[in-house]
Amino acid sequence: METDHAPPEGFLPHDRRSPLTEPWEPLFVRRTDTAVILGLRAGPAHANGRGFVHGGLLMALADNAMGLTCAHLLAGDRSLVTVNLNLDFLAVAQLGQWLAFETDFVKPGSTLCFAQAFVTADGKPCARANGVFRVVSRA
């Protein structure tokens, strides 16, 4: 299993931390005009009891990537909370693989934001996520 956490070119250390994601560090981010892409090198802290990447990690980080992308596109002083989240598991992600969480569709609105993301393991799709987020003021 690869132990090098070095990300692909364009990814930087993720500057947004939470108690949930702390055990999964290091996490990385790449920002574009239209997306906030999260990434990590799968390691033991990301594994389930069967020795491959836990589906809960895939779901939590897909949720995070979609929410960050929606907020990025909405701009301003607004935040988002998840209303609905679905994830289809397409393939198993193995330890040592580079996982990327990329939102490829967003329909922002004033109250709701819809998003779709793909999770890839070494560039191959392993999950597809759909999320609905409620737009709220940060006040």
BAFI-3210 file (N, C-alpha, C; in Angstrom, 3 decimals, decimal comma, padded with zeros to 6 digits):
// residues 139
n [1|2|3|4|5|6|7|8|9|10|11|12|13|14|15|16|17|18|19|20|21|22|23|24|25|26|27|28|29|30|31|32|33|34|35|36|37|38|39|40|41|42|43|44|45|46|47|48|49|50|51|52|53|54|55|56|57|58|59|60|61|62|63|64|65|66|67|68|69|70|71|72|73|74|75|76|77|78|79|80|81|82|83|84|85|86|87|88|89|90|91|92|93|94|95|96|97|98|99|100|101|102|103|104|105|106|107|108|109|110|111|112|113|114|115|116|117|118|119|120|121|122|123|124|125|126|127|128|129|130|131|132|133|134|135|136|137|138|139]
n.u [000,843|000,509|002,084|002,649|001,428|001,336|-000,336|-001,927|-000,844|-001,801|-003,459|-003,864|-003,132|-006,101|-007,880|-010,016|-011,266|-012,808|-014,204|-015,166|-013,738|-011,101|-009,674|-009,213|-007,299|-004,290|-006,262|-006,976|-007,394|-008,617|-009,326|-011,513|-012,993|-015,576|-015,887|-015,202|-012,893|-012,290|-009,718|-007,885|-005,391|-006,123|-005,992|-005,239|-006,918|-009,184|-010,485|-012,826|-014,039|-013,496|-011,307|-011,240|-012,031|-014,251|-017,753|-019,129|-017,238|-016,876|-019,423|-019,647|-017,545|-018,252|-020,627|-019,552|-017,882|-019,796|-021,434|-019,550|-018,926|-021,408|-021,709|-019,501|-020,251|-022,578|-021,661|-021,202|-022,664|-023,680|-024,676|-024,843|-027,010|-027,399|-030,129|-031,011|-029,400|-027,953|-026,209|-024,668|-022,969|-020,436|-018,109|-015,483|-013,311|-009,896|-007,361|-004,584|-005,197|-005,755|-008,277|-010,785|-013,167|-015,450|-017,574|-019,821|-022,099|-024,241|-027,133|-027,863|-029,981|-032,149|-033,171|-032,840|-030,227|-029,094|-027,047|-024,612|-022,161|-019,117|-017,208|-013,935|-011,516|-008,225|-008,766|-010,876|-014,399|-016,028|-018,165|-021,326|-022,886|-025,762|-027,080|-029,146|-029,319|-030,050|-030,206|-028,956|-028,781|-025,793|-026,098]
n.v [-001,183|002,224|004,833|007,462|010,641|012,672|014,938|015,017|017,293|020,679|020,391|021,533|021,739|021,248|023,863|024,016|022,732|020,169|018,541|016,031|015,396|015,500|013,055|012,008|013,404|013,821|016,112|017,399|020,157|021,480|024,311|025,576|027,730|026,841|024,806|023,170|020,958|018,097|015,999|013,006|010,672|007,392|005,707|003,705|004,950|005,440|003,145|000,388|-002,500|-004,530|-003,864|-002,032|001,269|003,033|003,385|005,420|007,437|008,161|009,191|011,313|013,055|013,569|014,961|017,179|018,272|018,913|020,753|022,788|023,556|024,512|026,724|028,202|028,912|030,374|032,499|035,482|036,200|033,646|030,420|026,816|024,050|020,555|019,034|016,777|013,773|011,510|008,557|006,550|003,582|002,653|001,238|-000,447|001,372|001,289|000,998|003,177|004,313|007,379|009,494|011,483|014,065|015,419|017,939|018,077|019,226|021,880|023,482|026,386|028,179|030,630|029,613|026,813|024,574|022,467|019,622|017,509|015,007|013,236|010,590|009,592|006,966|006,792|007,990|006,513|006,094|005,619|006,241|007,956|010,939|012,755|015,802|017,950|021,195|023,547|026,982|029,306|032,252|033,611|034,990]
n.w [000,000|-000,808|000,951|000,709|001,074|-000,713|-002,793|-006,101|-008,694|-008,255|-006,060|-002,747|000,821|002,679|004,116|005,770|008,639|010,668|013,574|012,758|010,373|011,175|012,021|009,518|008,199|006,237|004,357|001,111|-001,198|-004,248|-005,992|-008,454|-010,956|-010,931|-009,037|-005,869|-005,151|-003,340|-001,950|-001,092|000,037|000,349|003,399|006,361|008,334|006,930|006,397|006,331|008,206|006,436|005,044|002,935|001,576|003,642|003,179|004,500|004,811|002,128|001,608|003,483|002,679|000,036|000,467|001,781|-000,266|-002,249|-000,865|-000,278|-002,882|-003,808|-002,052|-002,870|-005,484|-004,985|-003,492|-001,457|001,804|002,749|003,901|003,900|004,544|004,647|003,082|001,738|000,818|-001,361|-002,249|-004,612|-004,731|-006,819|-007,277|-005,472|-003,384|-002,833|-000,254|-000,383|-002,804|-004,686|-003,785|-005,168|-004,901|-006,725|-007,690|-010,264|-011,239|-010,555|-009,468|-008,476|-006,204|-004,652|-002,302|-002,277|-003,241|-005,719|-006,314|-007,958|-007,657|-008,406|-007,139|-007,379|-007,597|-007,952|-010,405|-011,471|-011,507|-008,387|-006,839|-006,955|-006,182|-005,044|-003,967|-001,973|-000,822|001,705|001,534|003,727|005,780|007,188|009,507]
ca.u [000,000|001,243|001,945|002,903|000,199|001,467|-001,473|-001,620|-000,584|-002,946|-004,109|-003,197|-003,762|-007,446|-007,776|-011,237|-011,238|-013,921|-013,925|-015,446|-012,706|-009,754|-008,959|-008,988|-006,238|-004,419|-007,194|-006,473|-008,425|-008,270|-010,447|-011,633|-014,051|-016,901|-015,942|-014,246|-012,623|-011,558|-008,968|-007,051|-004,805|-006,795|-005,107|-005,912|-007,967|-010,334|-010,908|-013,849|-013,546|-013,133|-010,017|-011,286|-012,509|-015,592|-018,765|-019,477|-016,245|-017,211|-020,636|-019,376|-016,709|-019,037|-021,503|-018,698|-017,461|-020,954|-021,815|-018,543|-019,062|-022,616|-021,397|-018,549|-020,989|-023,544|-020,888|-021,918|-022,658|-024,666|-024,172|-025,741|-027,192|-027,852|-031,527|-031,108|-028,133|-027,982|-024,935|-024,645|-021,628|-020,200|-016,961|-014,761|-012,082|-008,893|-006,340|-003,471|-005,670|-006,082|-009,712|-011,164|-014,595|-015,620|-018,948|-019,837|-023,331|-024,873|-028,211|-028,073|-031,192|-032,138|-033,530|-032,280|-029,153|-029,007|-025,698|-024,224|-020,709|-018,552|-016,025|-013,075|-010,375|-007,210|-009,370|-012,003|-015,558|-016,387|-019,447|-022,018|-023,688|-026,703|-027,423|-029,967|-028,851|-030,854|-029,395|-029,282|-027,936|-024,824|-026,363]
ca.v [000,000|003,468|005,626|008,851|011,425|013,770|015,019|015,373|018,712|021,572|020,225|022,143|021,302|021,804|024,774|023,976|021,524|019,913|017,373|014,808|015,082|015,539|011,776|011,644|014,245|015,102|016,322|018,395|020,865|022,205|025,189|026,077|028,731|026,221|023,691|022,939|019,523|017,553|014,794|012,390|009,361|006,471|005,002|002,904|005,703|005,550|001,777|-000,342|-003,764|-005,449|-003,448|-001,039|002,569|002,992|004,150|006,618|008,462|008,634|009,999|012,550|013,976|014,007|015,985|018,339|018,854|019,520|021,934|023,830|024,037|025,348|027,985|028,902|029,480|031,346|033,627|036,269|035,805|032,582|029,106|025,755|022,847|019,450|018,648|015,408|013,281|010,133|008,130|005,237|002,998|002,104|000,324|-000,388|002,176|000,549|001,754|003,562|005,048|008,793|009,725|012,857|014,342|016,542|018,315|018,385|019,914|022,657|024,405|027,210|028,976|031,511|028,830|025,470|024,369|021,057|019,311|016,125|014,839|011,911|010,239|008,707|006,319|006,763|008,424|005,675|006,361|004,622|006,631|009,115|011,539|013,838|016,485|019,155|022,008|024,725|028,192|030,074|033,402|033,349|035,913]
ca.w [000,000|-000,892|002,161|000,363|001,063|-001,656|-003,713|-007,487|-008,927|-008,146|-004,762|-001,600|002,074|002,917|005,251|006,580|009,467|011,571|014,406|012,007|009,378|011,768|011,938|008,123|007,642|005,558|003,262|000,170|-001,951|-005,482|-006,333|-009,820|-011,025|-010,783|-008,083|-004,793|-005,270|-002,200|-002,258|-000,059|-000,243|001,264|004,321|007,391|009,032|006,036|006,079|007,083|008,745|005,358|004,504|001,859|002,040|004,227|002,459|005,260|004,470|000,786|001,688|004,226|001,903|-001,123|001,035|002,032|-001,547|-002,911|-000,101|-000,501|-004,259|-003,860|-001,373|-003,739|-006,609|-004,488|-002,950|-000,461|003,209|002,926|004,268|003,438|005,354|003,807|003,203|001,243|000,278|-001,856|-002,799|-005,245|-004,738|-008,153|-007,200|-004,203|-003,336|-002,068|000,454|-001,249|-003,974|-004,551|-003,892|-005,491|-004,737|-007,641|-008,022|-011,696|-011,598|-009,490|-009,826|-007,282|-006,106|-003,482|-001,120|-002,391|-004,210|-006,099|-006,790|-008,225|-007,601|-008,604|-006,360|-008,152|-006,942|-009,008|-011,660|-011,890|-010,648|-007,375|-006,252|-007,514|-005,116|-005,326|-002,739|-001,953|000,287|002,041|001,617|004,932|006,057|008,260|010,614]
c.u [000,884|001,001|002,237|001,579|000,238|000,312|-001,024|-001,421|-001,880|-003,697|-003,226|-003,822|-005,108|-007,398|-009,015|-011,286|-012,503|-013,555|-014,174|-014,286|-011,289|-009,020|-008,603|-007,880|-005,042|-005,447|-006,655|-007,633|-007,817|-009,501|-010,364|-012,702|-015,412|-016,978|-014,886|-014,071|-011,804|-010,822|-008,203|-006,481|-005,390|-005,788|-005,910|-007,036|-009,247|-010,995|-012,081|-013,230|-013,117|-011,856|-010,060|-011,950|-013,972|-016,549|-019,177|-018,514|-016,557|-018,418|-020,362|-018,561|-017,392|-019,994|-020,725|-018,324|-018,625|-021,391|-020,847|-018,648|-020,296|-022,342|-020,465|-019,286|-022,022|-022,863|-021,705|-021,845|-023,744|-023,961|-025,188|-025,840|-027,792|-029,301|-031,701|-029,777|-028,312|-026,619|-025,088|-023,203|-021,441|-019,075|-016,307|-013,527|-011,117|-007,943|-005,173|-003,912|-005,901|-007,574|-009,954|-012,679|-014,889|-017,090|-018,974|-021,129|-023,869|-025,975|-028,515|-029,384|-031,135|-032,474|-032,907|-031,197|-029,059|-027,618|-025,546|-022,704|-020,343|-017,336|-015,219|-011,951|-009,339|-007,830|-010,547|-013,183|-015,816|-017,692|-019,998|-022,942|-024,595|-027,078|-028,328|-029,589|-029,754|-029,904|-029,872|-028,320|-026,990|-025,071|-026,519]
c.v [001,241|004,276|007,093|009,597|012,539|013,773|015,237|016,888|019,511|021,455|020,828|021,599|022,013|022,630|024,777|022,656|021,398|018,700|016,052|014,426|015,041|014,187|011,364|012,465|013,383|015,060|017,452|019,000|021,472|023,007|025,599|027,169|028,137|025,119|023,807|021,424|019,083|016,297|014,290|011,083|008,405|005,691|004,268|003,638|005,810|004,197|001,293|-001,659|-004,767|-005,022|-002,547|000,227|002,484|003,890|005,422|007,764|009,033|009,564|011,338|013,539|014,410|015,119|017,284|019,036|019,537|020,794|023,083|024,412|024,922|026,706|028,841|029,591|030,519|032,629|034,368|035,670|034,771|031,267|028,078|024,655|021,777|019,101|017,186|015,024|011,819|009,796|006,725|004,757|002,262|001,074|000,496|000,504|001,488|001,497|002,006|004,354|006,524|008,939|011,200|012,968|015,607|016,748|018,744|019,053|020,634|023,508|025,213|027,976|029,830|030,758|027,440|025,437|022,861|020,783|017,818|016,071|013,400|011,765|009,287|008,167|006,082|007,027|007,608|005,905|005,233|004,986|007,850|009,630|012,624|014,466|017,667|019,897|023,221|025,891|028,983|031,236|033,051|034,200|035,239]
c.w [000,000|000,375|001,903|000,264|000,033|-002,645|-005,150|-007,607|-008,870|-006,829|-003,660|-000,327|002,273|004,192|006,145|007,324|010,289|012,433|013,669|011,105|009,952|011,698|010,505|007,472|007,245|004,422|002,392|-000,609|-003,212|-005,855|-007,792|-009,803|-010,692|-009,728|-006,994|-004,746|-004,064|-002,632|-001,058|-000,573|000,790|002,089|005,373|008,116|008,210|005,774|006,926|007,571|007,694|004,648|003,289|002,399|002,472|003,450|003,174|005,000|003,093|000,831|002,376|003,392|000,607|-000,691|001,225|000,727|-002,256|-002,189|-000,296|-001,902|-004,405|-003,220|-002,228|-004,885|-006,183|-004,024|-001,892|000,925|003,488|003,235|003,782|004,477|004,441|004,131|002,802|000,631|-000,122|-002,428|-003,359|-005,259|-006,060|-008,175|-005,832|-004,368|-002,379|-001,329|-000,496|-002,465|-003,645|-004,781|-004,174|-005,465|-005,525|-007,999|-009,477|-012,148|-010,376|-010,096|-008,572|-007,355|-004,854|-002,194|-001,108|-003,461|-004,453|-006,660|-007,049|-008,221|-007,935|-007,709|-007,217|-007,276|-008,034|-010,375|-012,151|-010,950|-009,654|-006,674|-006,986|-006,424|-005,663|-003,996|-002,979|-000,684|000,469|002,207|002,823|005,098|007,206|009,498|011,935]
res [m|e|t|d|h|a|p|p|e|g|f|l|p|h|d|r|r|s|p|l|t|e|p|w|e|p|l|f|v|r|r|t|d|t|a|v|i|l|g|l|r|a|g|p|a|h|a|n|g|r|g|f|v|h|g|g|l|l|m|a|l|a|d|n|a|m|g|l|t|c|a|h|l|l|a|g|d|r|s|l|v|t|v|n|l|n|l|d|f|l|a|v|a|q|l|g|q|w|l|a|f|e|t|d|f|v|k|p|g|s|t|l|c|f|a|q|a|f|v|t|a|d|g|k|p|c|a|r|a|n|g|v|f|r|v|v|s|r|a]
***
